[in-house]
Amino acid sequence: MSSQPEAVFGILGVFGGILSLLIWLASLVLIIYIIVLAVKLARRGITALDLYIYAKNREIREKYESADRGSSYE
């Protein structure tokens, strides 16, 4: 009778090891996925910032160039 609990704990130990390995792999995949999403978000943010800076520079350039068109310095 004493051999049955040892066999049960041995089987649970193997399944516990497999379960912990699966949890570890799942968390590793999740971490990699989160990193990929963060990189995509950063790239999208950089693109949006570039577009904003371009629009602002164009707006400022048009404002100051249109102010010089009406006056004659010649």
N, C-alpha and C positions, 0 to 999 in steps of 0.2 A: 504494500500500500504506500510505502514511502517513495516508491519510484514514480508514481503518477504525478504528484505535485511538481517534481523536478522536471518531468517531461512537459508538463503544461507551462511551467516557467521558461523552459528552453524554447518552446515554440513561440511564446509571447515575446521572448527576447529577440528572436529572429524577425518577427513581424514588427516589433518596436524599432529595430534597426532599419528595416526597410522603410517603415513609416517616417522615421526621422530623416532618412536619406531623401525621400520624396518631398518632405516639407522643406528641406534645405534646398533641393533643386528648384522647387516652385518659388521659393523666396529669391533665389538667384535670378531666375527668369523674370520675375516681377521687378527686381531692381534694375536689370538691364533694360526692360521695357520703359520704366520710369525715366531712366537716363536718356533713352532715345526720344521720348516725348519732350523732355526738357530741352534737348538740343534743337528739336524742331520748333519749339516755342521761341527759343532764343533767336533762331534764324529768321522766323517770321517777325519778331519784334525789331530786329536790326533792319529788315527790309522796310517795315513801316516807318521806322525812324529816318531812314535814308529818304523815303518819299516825303516825309514831313519837312526835313531840312531842305530838300530841293524846292518844295513849294514855297517855303518861307523865303529862301534866297531869291527865287523868281519874283515873288511879291515885292520884296525890298528893292530889287533891281528895277522893276517896272515903275515903282513909285519914284525913285530918284532919277531915272532916265526921263520920265514924263515931266518932271519938274524942270529939267534943263531944256526941254524942247521949246517951251514958250518963251524963254529969254534969249536975247541975242547978245553974245559977248564979242562979236566981231567988229 
